[in-house]
């Protein structure tokens, strides 16, 4: 009788139940949420970080920790103390590194209005006395409104920044009373509503939605004066300004130094190609850069 000399496969194949896979995914998400919560609490004073980004970084960091644990001892169990500690430490470390990068770009975002006034104008801070009124004539001037949206679009196309309205060039709070006087109902809520409508009309609804608008009282020797703070994160896509004047072409503005500059068509095209290059991978990279600069708690 012929006997085969081929080796016999004695490996035991065990099929993993579907419910076990589902349970494992849930456990991973729960652990990622727990680890990221600890990490976000530890870096809360350095940078703001949303829960989704924290969980992603936590999973990535935990995976690195598990690889390290396996390299140290291949026989380590997943639930061993050393494995859990390495996964937790690696998770926290990944979030901390991210926070250190984000904190660099969020520096002006975390600063108070008073500290921004004291520091003066810069590449990420701009002062405007009014948003609607020409102080030389005392009348409402559409050109003043265009200056506001040009500055906002320039920040969005650059590295982001803060626009403070109701402040002179020296950083002295003037208040918003002149602008309030042009409104049917002169109050902060109506001013904010008007400003958001202006941004929506000139920059588009999706772009206007990422801009933060807040009116804060700043103490002065003559009492508190209201200042409007417009927070502009770096946009993940090009921002084009549509002037209110009829038959006007769209404009592209960019923050360069402590001023806003309009780029010509060829200059804008070249800048857009380098800042937001085509391709799925590079597009995602642009989105990540924007998220790193101004990641906010959800």
MIDOSE-1310 file (N, C-alpha, C; in nm, 2 decimals, decimal comma, always signed):
residues 298
xxxx	+0,08/-0,12/+0,00/+0,00/+0,00/+0,00/+0,09/+0,12/+0,00; +0,06/+0,22/-0,09/+0,14/+0,34/-0,11/+0,11/+0,44/+0,01; +0,21/+0,48/+0,07/+0,20/+0,58/+0,18/+0,26/+0,71/+0,14; +0,19/+0,82/+0,15/+0,24/+0,95/+0,11/+0,33/+1,00/+0,22
xxxx	+0,45/+1,06/+0,18/+0,54/+1,12/+0,27/+0,52/+1,27/+0,29; +0,41/+1,32/+0,24/+0,37/+1,47/+0,26/+0,35/+1,49/+0,40; +0,39/+1,61/+0,46/+0,37/+1,64/+0,60/+0,22/+1,66/+0,62; +0,18/+1,62/+0,74/+0,04/+1,63/+0,78/+0,02/+1,76/+0,85
xxxx	-0,07/+1,85/+0,81/-0,10/+1,97/+0,88/-0,18/+1,95/+1,00; -0,12/+1,97/+1,11/-0,18/+1,95/+1,24/-0,23/+2,08/+1,31; -0,22/+2,19/+1,23/-0,26/+2,32/+1,29/-0,41/+2,32/+1,31; -0,45/+2,37/+1,43/-0,59/+2,37/+1,46/-0,65/+2,51/+1,42
xxxx	-0,74/+2,50/+1,33/-0,80/+2,63/+1,28/-0,93/+2,65/+1,35; -0,94/+2,77/+1,42/-1,05/+2,80/+1,50/-1,11/+2,93/+1,45; -1,23/+2,92/+1,40/-1,30/+3,04/+1,34/-1,34/+3,14/+1,46; -1,31/+3,26/+1,44/-1,35/+3,36/+1,54/-1,50/+3,40/+1,52
xxxx	-1,58/+3,39/+1,62/-1,72/+3,43/+1,60/-1,74/+3,58/+1,56; -1,84/+3,61/+1,49/-1,86/+3,75/+1,45/-1,89/+3,84/+1,57; -1,96/+3,78/+1,67/-1,99/+3,86/+1,79/-1,86/+3,90/+1,86; -1,76/+3,81/+1,86/-1,64/+3,84/+1,93/-1,56/+3,95/+1,86
xxxx	-1,57/+3,95/+1,73/-1,50/+4,07/+1,65/-1,57/+4,20/+1,69; -1,70/+4,19/+1,69/-1,78/+4,32/+1,72/-1,75/+4,36/+1,86; -1,74/+4,27/+1,96/-1,71/+4,30/+2,09/-1,57/+4,36/+2,11; -1,48/+4,31/+2,03/-1,34/+4,36/+2,03/-1,34/+4,50/+1,98
xxxx	-1,41/+4,53/+1,88/-1,41/+4,67/+1,83/-1,47/+4,77/+1,93; -1,58/+4,72/+2,00/-1,64/+4,81/+2,10/-1,54/+4,83/+2,21; -1,47/+4,73/+2,25/-1,37/+4,74/+2,36/-1,26/+4,84/+2,32; -1,21/+4,83/+2,19/-1,11/+4,92/+2,15/-1,15/+5,06/+2,15
xxxx	-1,28/+5,09/+2,11/-1,33/+5,22/+2,11/-1,34/+5,28/+2,26; -1,39/+5,19/+2,34/-1,41/+5,23/+2,49/-1,27/+5,26/+2,55; -1,17/+5,17/+2,52/-1,04/+5,20/+2,58/-0,98/+5,32/+2,51; -1,00/+5,34/+2,38/-0,95/+5,46/+2,32/-1,01/+5,59/+2,38
xxxx	-1,14/+5,58/+2,41/-1,20/+5,70/+2,47/-1,15/+5,72/+2,61; -1,13/+5,61/+2,68/-1,08/+5,63/+2,82/-0,93/+5,68/+2,82; -0,85/+5,63/+2,74/-0,71/+5,67/+2,73/-0,70/+5,82/+2,68; -0,78/+5,85/+2,58/-0,78/+5,99/+2,52/-0,83/+6,09/+2,63
xxxx	-0,93/+6,05/+2,71/-0,98/+6,14/+2,81/-0,87/+6,17/+2,91; -0,80/+6,07/+2,95/-0,68/+6,09/+3,04/-0,58/+6,19/+2,98; -0,55/+6,16/+2,85/-0,45/+6,24/+2,79/-0,50/+6,38/+2,77; -0,62/+6,40/+2,73/-0,68/+6,54/+2,71/-0,68/+6,61/+2,84
xxxx	-0,71/+6,54/+2,95/-0,71/+6,61/+3,08/-0,57/+6,66/+3,11; -0,47/+6,58/+3,08/-0,33/+6,62/+3,12/-0,28/+6,73/+3,03; -0,33/+6,75/+2,91/-0,29/+6,86/+2,82/-0,39/+6,97/+2,81; -0,49/+6,97/+2,90/-0,60/+7,07/+2,89/-0,55/+7,21/+2,90
xxxx	-0,44/+7,24/+2,96/-0,39/+7,38/+2,98/-0,30/+7,42/+2,86; -0,26/+7,32/+2,78/-0,17/+7,35/+2,67/-0,24/+7,38/+2,54; -0,34/+7,29/+2,51/-0,41/+7,31/+2,38/-0,55/+7,24/+2,39; -0,64/+7,29/+2,30/-0,77/+7,23/+2,29/-0,77/+7,11/+2,19
xxxx	-0,83/+7,01/+2,22/-0,83/+6,89/+2,14/-0,97/+6,82/+2,14; -1,03/+6,80/+2,02/-1,16/+6,74/+2,01/-1,15/+6,59/+2,04; -1,27/+6,54/+2,08/-1,27/+6,40/+2,12/-1,24/+6,30/+2,01; -1,28/+6,33/+1,89/-1,25/+6,24/+1,77/-1,10/+6,23/+1,75
xxxx	-1,04/+6,35/+1,74/-0,89/+6,35/+1,72/-0,82/+6,28/+1,83; -0,87/+6,30/+1,96/-0,81/+6,24/+2,07/-0,82/+6,08/+2,07; -0,93/+6,03/+2,02/-0,95/+5,89/+2,01/-0,86/+5,83/+1,90; -0,85/+5,90/+1,79/-0,77/+5,85/+1,68/-0,62/+5,84/+1,73
xxxx	-0,58/+5,95/+1,79/-0,44/+5,95/+1,84/-0,42/+5,84/+1,95; -0,52/+5,82/+2,03/-0,51/+5,72/+2,14/-0,50/+5,58/+2,08; -0,58/+5,55/+1,98/-0,57/+5,42/+1,91/-0,43/+5,40/+1,85; -0,38/+5,51/+1,78/-0,25/+5,50/+1,72/-0,14/+5,48/+1,82
xxxx	-0,15/+5,56/+1,93/-0,05/+5,55/+2,04/-0,05/+5,41/+2,11; -0,18/+5,36/+2,13/-0,19/+5,23/+2,20/-0,13/+5,12/+2,11; -0,15/+5,13/+1,98/-0,09/+5,03/+1,89/+0,06/+5,03/+1,90; +0,12/+5,15/+1,90/+0,26/+5,16/+1,92/+0,31/+5,09/+2,05
xxxx	+0,23/+5,12/+2,16/+0,26/+5,06/+2,29/+0,26/+4,91/+2,29; +0,16/+4,86/+2,21/+0,14/+4,71/+2,21/+0,26/+4,65/+2,13; +0,30/+4,72/+2,02/+0,42/+4,67/+1,95/+0,55/+4,67/+2,04; +0,56/+4,77/+2,12/+0,67/+4,78/+2,21/+0,67/+4,67/+2,31
xxxx	+0,55/+4,64/+2,36/+0,53/+4,53/+2,46/+0,56/+4,40/+2,40; +0,52/+4,38/+2,27/+0,55/+4,25/+2,20/+0,70/+4,24/+2,18; +0,77/+4,35/+2,15/+0,91/+4,34/+2,13/+0,99/+4,31/+2,26; +0,93/+4,36/+2,37/+1,00/+4,33/+2,50/+0,98/+4,18/+2,54
xxxx	+0,86/+4,13/+2,52/+0,83/+3,99/+2,56/+0,72/+3,94/+2,47; +0,75/+3,86/+2,37/+0,65/+3,80/+2,28/+0,54/+3,72/+2,35; +0,57/+3,68/+2,47/+0,47/+3,59/+2,54/+0,38/+3,68/+2,63; +0,39/+3,81/+2,63/+0,31/+3,89/+2,72/+0,16/+3,88/+2,67
xxxx	+0,07/+3,88/+2,77/-0,07/+3,88/+2,74/-0,12/+4,02/+2,72; -0,23/+4,03/+2,65/-0,29/+4,16/+2,62/-0,33/+4,24/+2,75; -0,38/+4,16/+2,85/-0,43/+4,22/+2,97/-0,32/+4,22/+3,08; -0,20/+4,19/+3,05/-0,10/+4,20/+3,15/-0,07/+4,35/+3,19
xxxx	-0,02/+4,36/+3,31/+0,00/+4,50/+3,36/+0,10/+4,58/+3,28; +0,20/+4,52/+3,23/+0,30/+4,58/+3,15/+0,24/+4,63/+3,02; +0,16/+4,54/+2,96/+0,10/+4,57/+2,83/+0,01/+4,69/+2,84; -0,08/+4,69/+2,94/-0,17/+4,80/+2,96/-0,10/+4,93/+2,99
xxxx	+0,00/+4,92/+3,07/+0,08/+5,05/+3,11/+0,15/+5,10/+2,99; +0,21/+5,02/+2,91/+0,28/+5,07/+2,79/+0,18/+5,13/+2,69; +0,06/+5,06/+2,67/-0,04/+5,12/+2,58/-0,09/+5,25/+2,63; -0,11/+5,26/+2,76/-0,16/+5,39/+2,81/-0,06/+5,50/+2,80
xxxx	+0,07/+5,47/+2,84/+0,17/+5,57/+2,83/+0,20/+5,61/+2,68; +0,20/+5,52/+2,59/+0,22/+5,55/+2,45/+0,10/+5,63/+2,40; -0,02/+5,60/+2,44/-0,14/+5,68/+2,40/-0,13/+5,82/+2,45; -0,10/+5,84/+2,58/-0,09/+5,97/+2,63/+0,03/+6,05/+2,57
xxxx	+0,14/+5,98/+2,54/+0,25/+6,05/+2,47/+0,21/+6,10/+2,33; +0,14/+6,02/+2,26/+0,10/+6,06/+2,12/+0,01/+6,18/+2,13; -0,08/+6,19/+2,22/-0,17/+6,31/+2,23/-0,09/+6,43/+2,28; +0,01/+6,40/+2,37/+0,09/+6,51/+2,42/+0,18/+6,58/+2,31
xxxx	+0,23/+6,49/+2,22/+0,31/+6,54/+2,11/+0,22/+6,63/+2,02; +0,11/+6,57/+1,99/+0,01/+6,65/+1,91/-0,02/+6,78/+1,97; -0,05/+6,78/+2,10/-0,09/+6,90/+2,17/+0,02/+7,00/+2,17; +0,15/+6,96/+2,18/+0,26/+7,05/+2,17/+0,27/+7,12/+2,04
xxxx	+0,24/+7,05/+1,93/+0,23/+7,11/+1,80/+0,11/+7,21/+1,79; +0,00/+7,16/+1,83/-0,13/+7,24/+1,82/-0,11/+7,36/+1,91; -0,05/+7,35/+2,03/-0,04/+7,47/+2,11/+0,04/+7,58/+2,05; +0,14/+7,55/+1,97/+0,22/+7,65/+1,90/+0,13/+7,73/+1,81
xxxx	+0,03/+7,67/+1,74/-0,05/+7,74/+1,64/-0,17/+7,80/+1,71; -0,21/+7,75/+1,83/-0,32/+7,80/+1,90/-0,29/+7,91/+2,00; -0,16/+7,95/+2,00/-0,12/+8,05/+2,10/-0,20/+8,17/+2,11; -0,23/+8,23/+1,99/-0,31/+8,36/+1,99/-0,46/+8,33/+2,02
xxxx	-0,50/+8,21/+1,99/-0,64/+8,17/+2,01/-0,67/+8,16/+2,16; -0,57/+8,11/+2,24/-0,59/+8,10/+2,38/-0,57/+8,23/+2,46; -0,50/+8,32/+2,40/-0,47/+8,45/+2,46/-0,60/+8,53/+2,48; -0,61/+8,60/+2,59/-0,72/+8,69/+2,62/-0,71/+8,81/+2,54
xxxx	-0,83/+8,88/+2,53/-0,83/+9,01/+2,45/-0,73/+9,11/+2,50; -0,73/+9,12/+2,63/-0,64/+9,21/+2,70/-0,49/+9,18/+2,66; -0,45/+9,06/+2,66/-0,31/+9,02/+2,63/-0,29/+9,05/+2,48; -0,39/+9,03/+2,39/-0,37/+9,06/+2,25/-0,35/+9,21/+2,23
xxxx	-0,43/+9,29/+2,31/-0,41/+9,43/+2,30/-0,27/+9,48/+2,34; -0,23/+9,42/+2,45/-0,10/+9,46/+2,50/+0,02/+9,42/+2,41; +0,00/+9,30/+2,34/+0,11/+9,26/+2,25/+0,11/+9,34/+2,12; +0,00/+9,40/+2,08/+0,00/+9,48/+1,96/-0,03/+9,39/+1,83
xxxx	-0,03/+9,46/+1,72/-0,06/+9,40/+1,59/+0,06/+9,31/+1,55; +0,02/+9,20/+1,48/+0,13/+9,11/+1,43/+0,07/+9,03/+1,31; +0,15/+8,93/+1,28/+0,10/+8,85/+1,17/-0,03/+8,78/+1,20; -0,06/+8,76/+1,32/-0,19/+8,69/+1,36/-0,28/+8,78/+1,44
xxxx	-0,26/+8,90/+1,45/-0,35/+8,99/+1,52/-0,36/+9,13/+1,44; -0,49/+9,17/+1,43/-0,51/+9,30/+1,35/-0,62/+9,38/+1,43; -0,60/+9,51/+1,44/-0,69/+9,60/+1,51/-0,77/+9,68/+1,40; -0,90/+9,70/+1,43/-0,98/+9,79/+1,34/-1,07/+9,87/+1,44
xxxx	-1,07/+10,00/+1,41/-1,15/+10,09/+1,50/-1,30/+10,07/+1,48; -1,34/+10,04/+1,36/-1,49/+10,02/+1,34/-1,50/+9,92/+1,23; -1,63/+9,87/+1,21/-1,66/+9,78/+1,11/-1,75/+9,84/+1,01; -1,82/+9,95/+1,04/-1,92/+10,01/+0,95/-1,90/+10,16/+0,94
xxxx	-1,85/+10,23/+1,03/-1,85/+10,38/+1,04/-1,71/+10,43/+1,00; -1,71/+10,53/+0,91/-1,58/+10,60/+0,88/-1,57/+10,71/+0,99; -1,47/+10,70/+1,08/-1,45/+10,79/+1,19/-1,42/+10,93/+1,14; -1,37/+10,95/+1,02/-1,34/+11,08/+0,96/-1,46/+11,16/+0,92
xxxx	-1,56/+11,08/+0,87/-1,69/+11,15/+0,83/-1,80/+11,12/+0,93; -1,79/+11,02/+1,01/-1,89/+10,99/+1,11/-2,01/+10,92/+1,05; -2,00/+10,88/+0,92/-2,11/+10,82/+0,85/-2,07/+10,67/+0,82; -2,18/+10,60/+0,79/-2,16/+10,46/+0,75/-2,09/+10,45/+0,62
xxxx	-1,99/+10,36/+0,61/-1,91/+10,36/+0,48/-1,89/+10,21/+0,45; -1,94/+10,17/+0,33/-1,93/+10,04/+0,28/-1,78/+9,99/+0,27; -1,69/+10,08/+0,25/-1,55/+10,05/+0,23/-1,50/+9,99/+0,36; -1,55/+10,04/+0,48/-1,50/+9,99/+0,61/-1,55/+9,84/+0,62
xxxx	-1,66/+9,81/+0,57/-1,71/+9,67/+0,58/-1,62/+9,58/+0,49; -1,58/+9,63/+0,38/-1,50/+9,55/+0,29/-1,36/+9,53/+0,35; -1,31/+9,62/+0,43/-1,18/+9,61/+0,49/-1,19/+9,49/+0,59; -1,30/+9,48/+0,66/-1,32/+9,37/+0,76/-1,32/+9,24/+0,69
xxxx	-1,39/+9,22/+0,58/-1,40/+9,09/+0,52/-1,27/+9,06/+0,45; -1,20/+9,16/+0,40/-1,07/+9,13/+0,34/-0,97/+9,08/+0,45; -0,97/+9,14/+0,56/-0,88/+9,09/+0,67/-0,91/+8,95/+0,71; -1,04/+8,92/+0,73/-1,09/+8,79/+0,77/-1,04/+8,68/+0,66
xxxx	-1,07/+8,71/+0,53/-1,03/+8,62/+0,43/-0,88/+8,60/+0,42; -0,80/+8,71/+0,45/-0,65/+8,70/+0,45/-0,61/+8,61/+0,56; -0,67/+8,62/+0,68/-0,63/+8,53/+0,79/-0,66/+8,38/+0,75; -0,78/+8,36/+0,69/-0,83/+8,23/+0,66/-0,73/+8,16/+0,56
xxxx	-0,69/+8,24/+0,46/-0,60/+8,18/+0,36/-0,45/+8,17/+0,41; -0,42/+8,23/+0,53/-0,29/+8,21/+0,58/-0,29/+8,12/+0,70; -0,23/+8,15/+0,81/-0,21/+8,07/+0,92/-0,32/+8,10/+1,03; -0,42/+8,17/+1,00/-0,52/+8,21/+1,09/-0,48/+8,33/+1,18
xxxx	-0,58/+8,38/+1,26/-0,55/+8,49/+1,34/-0,67/+8,55/+1,41; -0,65/+8,66/+1,47/-0,76/+8,73/+1,54/-0,78/+8,87/+1,50; -0,90/+8,91/+1,46/-0,93/+9,05/+1,43/-1,01/+9,11/+1,54; -0,96/+9,22/+1,60/-1,03/+9,29/+1,70/-1,09/+9,42/+1,65
xxxx	-1,22/+9,43/+1,66/-1,29/+9,55/+1,61/-1,33/+9,63/+1,73; -1,31/+9,76/+1,72/-1,34/+9,85/+1,83/-1,21/+9,89/+1,90; -1,10/+9,88/+1,83/-0,96/+9,91/+1,88/-0,88/+9,99/+1,79; -0,81/+10,09/+1,84/-0,73/+10,18/+1,75/-0,60/+10,11/+1,72
xxxx	-0,52/+10,17/+1,64/-0,39/+10,11/+1,60/-0,29/+10,09/+1,71; -0,31/+10,17/+1,82/-0,22/+10,16/+1,93/-0,27/+10,05/+2,03; -0,38/+9,99/+2,00/-0,43/+9,89/+2,09/-0,52/+9,94/+2,20; -0,57/+10,06/+2,19/-0,66/+10,12/+2,29/-0,80/+10,09/+2,25
xxxx	-0,88/+10,03/+2,35/-1,02/+9,99/+2,32/-1,10/+10,12/+2,30; -1,17/+10,13/+2,19/-1,26/+10,24/+2,16/-1,41/+10,21/+2,18; -1,44/+10,08/+2,18/-1,58/+10,04/+2,19/-1,64/+10,02/+2,06; -1,77/+9,98/+2,06/-1,84/+9,95/+1,94/-1,96/+10,05/+1,92
xxxx	-1,97/+10,15/+2,00/-2,08/+10,24/+2,00/-2,10/+10,30/+1,86; -2,00/+10,35/+1,79/-2,03/+10,41/+1,66/-2,10/+10,31/+1,56; -2,05/+10,18/+1,57/-2,12/+10,08/+1,48/-2,26/+10,05/+1,53; -2,27/+10,04/+1,66/-2,41/+10,01/+1,72/-2,51/+10,12/+1,67
xxxx	-2,46/+10,24/+1,66/-2,55/+10,35/+1,62/-2,60/+10,34/+1,48; -2,54/+10,25/+1,39/-2,59/+10,23/+1,26/-2,70/+10,12/+1,25; -2,72/+10,05/+1,36/-2,81/+9,94/+1,36/-2,95/+9,98/+1,41; -3,05/+9,92/+1,36/-3,19/+9,95/+1,40/-3,21/+9,92/+1,55
xxxx	-3,15/+9,81/+1,59/-3,15/+9,78/+1,74/-3,00/+9,78/+1,78; -2,95/+9,89/+1,84/-2,81/+9,90/+1,88/-2,77/+9,82/+2,00; -2,74/+9,69/+1,97/-2,69/+9,61/+2,08/-2,59/+9,50/+2,02; -2,52/+9,43/+2,11/-2,42/+9,34/+2,07/-2,48/+9,22/+1,98
xxxx	-2,59/+9,17/+2,02/-2,65/+9,06/+1,94/-2,68/+9,10/+1,80; -2,73/+9,22/+1,78/-2,76/+9,26/+1,64/-2,63/+9,29/+1,56; -2,53/+9,34/+1,63/-2,40/+9,36/+1,56/-2,34/+9,22/+1,52; -2,35/+9,13/+1,61/-2,29/+8,99/+1,57/-2,37/+8,93/+1,46
xxxx	-2,51/+8,95/+1,46/-2,59/+8,89/+1,35/-2,55/+8,96/+1,22; -2,54/+9,09/+1,22/-2,50/+9,17/+1,10/-2,37/+9,12/+1,05; -2,27/+9,10/+1,14/-2,13/+9,07/+1,09/-2,14/+8,93/+1,03; -2,21/+8,83/+1,09/-2,22/+8,70/+1,04/-2,28/+8,70/+0,90
xxxx	-2,39/+8,78/+0,88/-2,45/+8,79/+0,75/-2,36/+8,85/+0,65; -2,27/+8,95/+0,69/-2,18/+9,00/+0,60/-2,07/+8,90/+0,55; -2,03/+8,82/+0,65/-1,93/+8,72/+0,61/-1,99/+8,61/+0,53; -2,11/+8,57/+0,55/-2,18/+8,47/+0,47/-2,20/+8,52/+0,33
xxxx	-2,24/+8,65/+0,31/-2,26/+8,71/+0,18/-2,13/+8,72/+0,10; -2,02/+8,75/+0,16/-1,90/+8,78/+0,09/-1,80/+8,66/+0,08; -1,81/+8,57/+0,18/-1,72/+8,46/+0,18/-1,78/+8,32/+0,16; -1,91/+8,32/+0,17/-1,98/+8,19/+0,16/-2,02/+8,13/+0,29
xxxx	-2,13/+8,06/+0,29/-2,19/+8,00/+0,42/-2,09/+7,91/+0,49; -2,03/+7,82/+0,41/-1,94/+7,72/+0,47/-1,82/+7,78/+0,53; -1,77/+7,88/+0,47/-1,65/+7,95/+0,52/-1,69/+8,03/+0,64; -1,80/+8,11/+0,63/-1,84/+8,19/+0,75/-1,87/+8,11/+0,87
xxxx	-1,91/+7,98/+0,85/-1,94/+7,90/+0,97/-1,82/+7,86/+1,05; -1,70/+7,87/+1,00/-1,58/+7,83/+1,08/-1,52/+7,95/+1,15; -1,57/+8,07/+1,12/-1,52/+8,19/+1,18/-1,59/+8,21/+1,32; -1,52/+8,24/+1,42/-1,58/+8,27/+1,55/-1,60/+8,42/+1,57
xxxx	-1,71/+8,45/+1,63/-1,74/+8,59/+1,66/-1,79/+8,60/+1,80; -1,72/+8,69/+1,88/-1,76/+8,71/+2,02/-1,73/+8,85/+2,06; -1,82/+8,91/+2,14/-1,81/+9,04/+2,19/-1,78/+9,04/+2,33; -1,66/+9,10/+2,37/-1,62/+9,09/+2,51/-1,60/+9,23/+2,57
xxxx	-1,62/+9,25/+2,69/-1,60/+9,38/+2,76/-1,46/+9,39/+2,81; -1,39/+9,49/+2,77/-1,25/+9,51/+2,81/-1,25/+9,63/+2,91; -1,19/+9,61/+3,03/-1,19/+9,72/+3,12/-1,09/+9,83/+3,08; -1,13/+9,96/+3,10/-1,05/+10,07/+3,07/-1,06/+10,17/+3,19
xxxx	-0,99/+10,28/+3,18/-1,00/+10,38/+3,29/-1,13/+10,45/+3,29; -1,20/+10,45/+3,17/-1,34/+10,51/+3,16/-1,45/+10,41/+3,17; -1,42/+10,29/+3,22/-1,52/+10,18/+3,23/-1,50/+10,08/+3,12; -1,58/+9,98/+3,13/-1,57/+9,87/+3,03/-1,61/+9,92/+2,89
xxxx	-1,53/+9,87/+2,79/-1,57/+9,90/+2,65/-1,58/+9,77/+2,57; -1,68/+9,76/+2,49/-1,70/+9,63/+2,42/-1,61/+9,62/+2,30; -1,55/+9,51/+2,28/-1,46/+9,48/+2,17/-1,51/+9,35/+2,10; -1,52/+9,35/+1,97/-1,56/+9,23/+1,89/-1,43/+9,15/+1,85
xxxx	-1,43/+9,03/+1,89/-1,31/+8,94/+1,86/-1,36/+8,84/+1,75; -1,29/+8,85/+1,64/-1,32/+8,76/+1,52/-1,21/+8,66/+1,51; -1,23/+8,54/+1,55/-1,13/+8,43/+1,54/-1,14/+8,36/+1,41; -1,02/+8,36/+1,34/-1,02/+8,31/+1,20/-0,92/+8,19/+1,20
xxxx	-0,97/+8,07/+1,19/-0,88/+7,95/+1,18/-0,83/+7,94/+1,04; -0,71/+7,88/+1,02/-0,66/+7,86/+0,88/-0,76/+7,77/+0,80; -0,81/+7,81/+0,69/-0,91/+7,73/+0,62/-0,85/+7,61/+0,55; -0,92/+7,50/+0,55/-0,87/+7,38/+0,48/-0,89/+7,39/+0,33
xxxx	-0,95/+7,50/+0,28/-0,97/+7,52/+0,13/-0,95/+7,66/+0,10; -0,92/+7,70/-0,02/-0,91/+7,84/-0,06/-1,03/+7,92/-0,03; -1,01/+8,04/+0,01/-1,12/+8,13/+0,04/-1,12/+8,25/-0,06; -1,23/+8,27/-0,13/-1,23/+8,38/-0,23/-1,34/+8,48/-0,18
xxxx	-1,30/+8,60/-0,19/-1,39/+8,71/-0,15/-1,48/+8,76/-0,26; -1,60/+8,77/-0,24/-1,69/+8,82/-0,34/-1,74/+8,96/-0,30; -1,68/+9,07/-0,37/-1,71/+9,20/-0,33/-1,86/+9,23/-0,35; -1,91/+9,33/-0,26/-2,05/+9,36/-0,27/-2,09/+9,44/-0,40
xxxx	-1,99/+9,50/-0,46/-2,01/+9,58/-0,58/-2,05/+9,49/-0,70; -2,15/+9,53/-0,77/-2,19/+9,45/-0,88/-2,09/+9,45/-0,99; -2,09/+9,33/-1,06/-1,99/+9,31/-1,17/-1,85/+9,30/-1,13; -1,82/+9,29/-1,00/-1,69/+9,28/-0,95/-1,64/+9,13/-0,95
xxxx	-1,52/+9,11/-0,98/-1,46/+8,98/-0,98/-1,42/+8,93/-0,84; -1,41/+8,80/-0,82/-1,37/+8,75/-0,69/-1,23/+8,79/-0,66; -1,20/+8,80/-0,53/-1,06/+8,84/-0,49/-1,00/+8,74/-0,40; -0,87/+8,73/-0,40/-0,80/+8,64/-0,31/-0,70/+8,72/-0,23
xxxx	-0,72/+8,71/-0,09/-0,64/+8,79/+0,00/-0,56/+8,70/+0,09; -0,44/+8,74/+0,12/-0,35/+8,66/+0,21/-0,28/+8,75/+0,31; -0,27/+8,70/+0,43/-0,20/+8,77/+0,54/-0,05/+8,75/+0,52; +0,02/+8,86/+0,50/+0,17/+8,86/+0,49/+0,22/+8,96/+0,59
xxxx	+0,30/+8,91/+0,69/+0,34/+9,00/+0,79/+0,23/+9,05/+0,88; +0,22/+9,18/+0,90/+0,11/+9,24/+0,98/+0,02/+9,31/+0,89; +0,00/+9,27/+0,76/-0,09/+9,34/+0,67/-0,15/+9,23/+0,58; -0,27/+9,27/+0,52/-0,34/+9,19/+0,43/-0,31/+9,23/+0,28
xxxx	-0,28/+9,14/+0,20/-0,24/+9,17/+0,06/-0,32/+9,09/-0,04; -0,37/+9,16/-0,14/-0,45/+9,09/-0,25/-0,35/+9,03/-0,35; -0,37/+8,91/-0,38/-0,28/+8,84/-0,48/-0,35/+8,85/-0,62; -0,26/+8,86/-0,72/-0,31/+8,86/-0,86/-0,35/+8,72/-0,89
xxxx	-0,41/+8,70/-1,01/-0,47/+8,57/-1,05/-0,35/+8,47/-1,06; -0,24/+8,50/-1,12/-0,13/+8,41/-1,13/-0,07/+8,38/-0,99; -0,06/+8,48/-0,91/+0,00/+8,46/-0,77/-0,09/+8,38/-0,69; -0,22/+8,40/-0,70/-0,32/+8,32/-0,62/-0,32/+8,18/-0,67
xxxx	-0,31/+8,15/-0,80/-0,31/+8,02/-0,85/-0,19/+7,94/-0,80; -0,07/+8,01/-0,80/+0,05/+7,94/-0,76/+0,04/+7,91/-0,61; -0,01/+8,01/-0,53/-0,02/+7,99/-0,38/-0,11/+7,87/-0,35; -0,23/+7,87/-0,42/-0,33/+7,76/-0,40/-0,27/+7,63/-0,43
xxxx	-0,19/+7,62/-0,54/-0,13/+7,49/-0,58/-0,04/+7,44/-0,47; +0,03/+7,53/-0,41/+0,13/+7,48/-0,30/+0,06/+7,46/-0,17; -0,04/+7,55/-0,14/-0,11/+7,54/-0,01/-0,21/+7,43/+0,00; -0,29/+7,41/-0,11/-0,39/+7,31/-0,11/-0,37/+7,23/-0,24
xxxx	-0,27/+7,15/-0,25/-0,24/+7,07/-0,37/-0,34/+6,97/-0,40; -0,36/+6,94/-0,53/-0,45/+6,84/-0,57/-0,41/+6,70/-0,53; -0,51/+6,61/-0,52/-0,47/+6,47/-0,48/-0,53/+6,44/-0,35; -0,59/+6,32/-0,33/-0,66/+6,28/-0,21/-0,57/+6,29/-0,09
xxxx	-0,44/+6,24/-0,10/-0,35/+6,23/+0,01/-0,31/+6,37/+0,06; -0,28/+6,46/-0,04/-0,24/+6,60/-0,01/-0,36/+6,68/+0,04; -0,48/+6,65/-0,01/-0,60/+6,72/+0,04/-0,62/+6,68/+0,19; -0,61/+6,56/+0,22/-0,62/+6,52/+0,36/-0,52/+6,58/+0,45
xxxx	-0,39/+6,60/+0,39/-0,29/+6,66/+0,47/-0,32/+6,81/+0,50; -0,38/+6,87/+0,40/-0,43/+7,01/+0,43/-0,53/+7,02/+0,53; -0,62/+6,92/+0,53/-0,73/+6,92/+0,64/-0,66/+6,90/+0,78; -0,56/+6,81/+0,78/-0,50/+6,78/+0,91/-0,42/+6,90/+0,96
xxxx	-0,35/+6,98/+0,87/-0,28/+7,10/+0,91/-0,38/+7,20/+0,97; -0,49/+7,22/+0,91/-0,59/+7,31/+0,96/-0,64/+7,26/+1,10; -0,66/+7,13/+1,11/-0,71/+7,08/+1,24/-0,61/+7,10/+1,35; -0,48/+7,08/+1,31/-0,37/+7,09/+1,41/-0,36/+7,24/+1,46
xxxx	-0,38/+7,33/+1,37/-0,37/+7,47/+1,41/-0,48/+7,52/+1,50; -0,60/+7,48/+1,47/-0,71/+7,53/+1,55/-0,81/+7,41/+1,58; -0,77/+7,32/+1,66/-0,85/+7,21/+1,70/-0,93/+7,25/+1,82; -1,06/+7,24/+1,82/-1,15/+7,29/+1,93/-1,23/+7,18/+1,98
xx	-1,26/+7,19/+2,11/-1,34/+7,09/+2,18/-1,48/+7,09/+2,12; -1,53/+6,97/+2,09/-1,67/+6,96/+2,04/-1,76/+6,94/+2,16
